[in-house]
Amino acid sequence: MSVFMQPIYTQTVSGSSTSGILFNNIPQGFADLLVIANDRSNFGGAYTNDLIIYPNTNGDTLSSSTTIFSNASTASSGRLTAFTGWWSQYGDAGLASANTFANTSIYIPNYTNATFKTAIVDSVTEDNSASNVAMTMNAHLWRVTNPITNLYMSHGGQTFAAGSTFTLYGISNTYDTRIPTAPTIGTVTDQSGFVSVDFTRAANDQAETYKVTSSPAGSTTYGVTNPITTPAVLGTSYTYQVEGVNSFGGSASTASSAVTTFNNYASIASYTFADNATGTFTFGNIPQNYKHLQMRFYLRGTASATFTDCNATLNNDTSNTYWNYHQLFGTGTNIYSNAGGISTQFAFATIPAATSSSALTYASGVVDFLDYTYPGKNRDFRSLHGYNNMSTSQGHTLLRTGLLQSTNPITAITITCSNFAQYSRVALYGIS
Amino acid sequence: MSMFPIASITTTTTTSNIVFSSIPQNFTHLQARIWGRGTFNNGGSGLSIVCSFTGYTPIYRHRLAGTGAIVVAQNYSGSFGSVGTIPDVTANASIFGSVIFDFVNYSVAGQNKTLRYFGGFDRNGSGEINFGSSLATGPAIATLDFTTDGSWAAGCRIDLYGIGISNATGA
């Protein structure tokens, strides 16, 4: 479609119950309008039900027309005054042979101008016969100065035949509409190596496609529907612009807010204890752009005991109350369910220690911190962990929870023990 | 079909001539969309629009017209343009006529120029609807000068478009 004329709306009739076609919210930025109708009514008579166009769905009698009509045998000219709309054409099932639709062009110039509204119409209804046809040309007037904002079309109160189509076009008369109007940038969303760029196209922007570019420069992605997904380098902060483009050029939106992409399940940091003399480690500066955190550990303590608790504090918070734990505890022979109590930390794990029956046994486990940045929620954890010590009296499996009565986002996790055994390891992951 | 706006002129006062000059020669056809009325009193009948261009010789105008009462087929010699397509000064000041002029192969020097037009006006009780043609000899059309009986009223608008063709034959 050239820039001179572009389609605004199209409606195709399905079924047999449609009695009217309404084009609403007609854009006001064109010079003229054009309706192309290919329609047929379900009425079984002939020459009785016409396509009527009602500007602004008017119910008045301020329309009039001057007409030439021919049925291929005779020609006549007629006039309608004090009419309720713009009379256009015949096209009844009783007139046209099966599967034959009327062909009509309705040209409406200066539809936003503060003068009376006019239209010129040419229309034909063919038939598989020598003379049973209808050819009409009309000059129409509607003595109203309001801009036309909607058009309603009906067929003399009858229903339209399925397959009837109506397209409304906008006609421009200036060059400056050739370059698209810039879209409005929307939300940009991290999709783990990709970014979804949301935008809103300007009304009647004449863009044929949309181009997404990033800053810093990366890949350029084209698309025609919103949103457009574009690849991004993990861990890099980008802003994006969307440009409406056609063969004459383009107009870009303003820049989006910044977005950084991360993996769906990404390693944030990990730490391995190098000796037997370290009792604490802190994951600090935890990124805030994930949905959840997960800590995976492989730990053993150096305390002179068969097992020892491993504790955690969040955000170095010592002012708010922790609930130490609730747990379901299986030893291999017994099951316990009990709780800790008010504390200054939680005990997220119980791990083998110096006098455990196996010297090289470590506890392994997973700790989940869900919705760790969400405001209005206290911070808690869920830990599933355990170890086996080649003994029926040592080793256990635990499902454990704990709570910190603070709604602050988690920015740091500190784990402590008497000391961690060499090669103990802990890793933190972000989950999108 | 590619169709591009070349220029648009709207009269702000009574204007005798609406002129498009330096018309690009790289289109195949021209189309003018006219929304107008004239200042001449023609007793309520429609007014003619005359197009002149440098070096032309107007030959004929023909039309098939409906007046709301009768159908007429007429010819007029000596002008290039349309007949009866816009209202005269006696029409309500808010009534304008609409007409589309097609100038086919406007830049081919060796062909006579044929104009096809369709348009008219209704003034609630009178009016005309026209389908017509006109012939002139002359060179390529590089300037178009539109006049009507009397002058153009304020608020008239003529949009000129260029129409291209495809290089593909489809054969």
Interface residues (C-beta under 8 A of the other chain):
Chain A: S2 V3 F4 M5 A31 D32 S64 S65 T66 T67 I68 F69 A75 S76 S77 G78 R79 T81 Y107 P109 N110 N113 T115 F116 T118 A119 I120 D122 M137 N138 A139 H140 L141 R143 T145 I171 S172 N173 T174 Y175 R178
Chain B: M1 S2 M3 F4 P5 S8 R33 W35 L64 A65 G66 T67 G68 A69 I70 V71 N92 S94 I95 F96 G97 S98 V99 I100 F118 G119 G120 F121 D122 R123 N124 G125 S126 G127 E128 I129 F131 G155 R157 D159 Y161
